[in-house]
Amino acid sequence: GTNQQIMLSLAGYGIKPGTIPVGEGCKITNLDAYQQSLHQMRSIERLKEPKRQKIPVPSKFDVLFGKGAPFQSHLGNIQLRSLVSERYKTYSKAAAKGQKMQIAQEIVQ
């Protein structure tokens, strides 16, 4: 399609055409304005999120994110893998998306 058709299509997904740094002939334009727009959107999104409490020392119930043995051997991570293993067959046999979502929520809670 034409550049105008593409921009209208993007607008249908909530993407403001004026913020896309691409002009006629797919040439990059207004890159600084685009980066500034992204920065503003991210700032607004961060303000909407509640502040998370920082945990100085993780307990045995916390799940740690990272790579390597220290993370894999943490008790919370071991318990999470156990919960996932226990429910794997039920999850894979669940036909409805809602059932799968419920199983995942049970694991997280």
C-alpha positions as CSV (number, residue, x, y, z in Angstrom):
1,G,0.0,0.0,0.0
2,T,0.9,3.6,-0.1
3,N,2.5,5.4,2.9
4,Q,-0.8,7.0,3.7
5,Q,-2.6,3.6,3.7
6,I,0.0,2.1,6.0
7,M,-0.2,5.1,8.4
8,L,-4.0,4.8,8.6
9,S,-3.7,1.1,9.2
10,L,-1.3,1.7,12.1
11,A,-3.7,4.3,13.5
12,G,-6.2,1.4,13.7
13,Y,-3.9,-0.2,16.2
14,G,-3.6,2.9,18.3
15,I,-0.2,4.0,16.9
16,K,-0.2,7.7,16.1
17,P,1.0,8.1,12.5
18,G,2.8,11.3,13.3
19,T,5.1,9.6,15.7
20,I,6.4,7.0,13.3
21,P,9.8,8.1,12.0
22,V,9.1,6.8,8.4
23,G,8.1,9.1,5.5
24,E,7.4,8.6,1.8
25,G,9.5,6.0,0.2
26,C,10.2,4.4,3.6
27,K,12.9,6.9,4.5
28,I,13.6,7.5,8.2
29,T,12.5,11.0,9.3
30,N,12.0,12.6,12.7
31,L,13.9,10.0,14.6
32,D,14.6,12.3,17.5
33,A,10.9,13.2,17.8
34,Y,10.0,9.5,17.8
35,Q,12.5,8.6,20.5
36,Q,11.2,11.5,22.6
37,S,7.6,10.3,22.1
38,L,8.6,6.8,23.2
39,H,10.3,8.2,26.3
40,Q,7.2,10.2,27.2
41,M,4.9,7.1,26.8
42,R,7.2,5.0,28.9
43,S,7.2,7.6,31.7
44,I,3.4,7.8,31.6
45,E,3.2,4.0,31.8
46,R,5.6,3.8,34.8
47,L,3.4,6.4,36.7
48,K,0.4,4.1,36.2
49,E,2.1,1.1,37.8
50,P,2.1,0.9,41.6
51,K,5.5,1.1,43.2
52,R,6.9,-2.2,44.0
53,Q,8.4,-3.0,47.4
54,K,12.0,-3.9,47.2
55,I,12.9,-7.1,49.1
56,P,16.4,-6.7,50.6
57,V,16.7,-10.4,51.5
58,P,14.6,-13.0,49.6
59,S,12.8,-15.5,51.7
60,K,12.3,-19.2,50.9
61,F,9.0,-18.3,49.2
62,D,10.4,-15.8,46.8
63,V,11.2,-16.7,43.1
64,L,14.4,-15.2,41.9
65,F,15.0,-14.4,38.2
66,G,18.4,-15.0,36.7
67,K,20.7,-17.6,35.3
68,G,22.9,-20.1,36.9
69,A,23.1,-22.3,40.0
70,P,22.4,-19.7,42.6
71,F,19.0,-19.0,41.1
72,Q,18.2,-22.6,40.2
73,S,19.0,-23.9,43.7
74,H,17.0,-21.2,45.6
75,L,14.1,-22.8,47.5
76,G,11.4,-20.6,46.0
77,N,12.6,-21.5,42.5
78,I,12.6,-25.2,43.3
79,Q,9.1,-25.0,44.7
80,L,7.9,-23.1,41.5
81,R,9.4,-25.8,39.3
82,S,7.7,-28.5,41.4
83,L,4.3,-26.7,41.1
84,V,4.7,-26.4,37.4
85,S,5.6,-30.1,37.0
86,E,2.6,-31.2,39.1
87,R,0.2,-29.3,36.9
88,Y,1.8,-29.8,33.5
89,K,-0.3,-32.7,32.4
90,T,-3.5,-31.0,33.5
91,Y,-2.5,-27.8,31.7
92,S,-1.6,-29.6,28.5
93,K,-4.8,-31.5,28.4
94,A,-7.0,-28.5,29.1
95,A,-9.0,-27.6,26.0
96,A,-10.3,-24.2,26.9
97,K,-8.0,-21.1,27.1
98,G,-9.8,-20.2,30.3
99,Q,-8.9,-23.5,32.0
100,K,-5.2,-23.0,31.1
101,M,-5.3,-19.4,32.5
102,Q,-6.9,-20.7,35.7
103,I,-4.1,-23.3,36.1
104,A,-1.4,-20.7,35.5
105,Q,-3.0,-18.3,38.0
106,E,-3.2,-21.1,40.6
107,I,0.6,-21.7,40.2
108,V,1.4,-18.0,40.5
109,Q,-0.8,-17.5,43.6
